[in-house]
Each structure stands twice: as structure tokens, then as C-alpha cells.
Amino acid sequence: MQLDARADVVSRIRTLIAREDGGDVTAAARRLGWPVRDVCQLERLVADDAPRPALDTVARVAVAYAADACWLL
């Protein structure tokens, strides 16, 4: 994923967190089943050297928020 595309994906995930969880990263972490630090560092989750593949991150967000994966990408 290119740098600009990663920034766009992170921005869309943050939009979902703001809209669905009122910007509460703790609530978002519970919803996603991730540690709070991962929600606070979304850029790290979609980086080339991420601990899990970026596609897995996008898929988890799409399912947890009932979001269109194509929109996220």
C-alpha cells in the first residue's frame, strides 16, 4: 500500500471511530478486539512492516463497524 493510500485508510478508520464510538479509543479497542495502543497508532497497523497484514486490519474494521471495505481502501 502506498503512503498516501495508507494515510487515507487511517483517516477513514478514524472517521468511523469518531462517528460510531464518539472518538473513544477504548470503546473502539473493545469493538475491534485490539489493545488500545493499536487503535492509537493506526498508522503502524497499515505500515509495510505491520505486526499483522494491512488487509487483516481493514477486514477487522470493516466487520466491526459494518463498513464497506472498498470505501476503507
RAURKA-V818856 format. One record per residue. RES is the residue in one small letter. OMEGA is omega as a letter, one per 40 degrees, with the letter a starting at -180 (NA if undefined). Layout:
BEGIN
[[RES,OMEGA] [RES,OMEGA]]
END
This chain:
BEGIN
[[m,a] [q,a] [l,i] [d,i] [a,i] [r,i] [a,i] [d,i] [v,i] [v,i] [s,i] [r,i] [i,i] [r,i] [t,i] [l,i] [i,i] [a,a] [r,a] [e,a] [d,a] [g,a] [g,a] [d,a] [v,i] [t,i] [a,i] [a,i] [a,i] [r,a] [r,a] [l,a] [g,a] [w,i] [p,a] [v,a] [r,i] [d,i] [v,i] [c,a] [q,a] [l,a] [e,a] [r,a] [l,i] [v,i] [a,i] [d,a] [d,a] [a,i] [p,i] [r,a] [p,a] [a,i] [l,i] [d,i] [t,a] [v,i] [a,i] [r,i] [v,a] [a,a] [v,a] [a,a] [y,a] [a,a] [a,i] [d,a] [a,i] [c,i] [w,i] [l,a] [l,NA]]
END
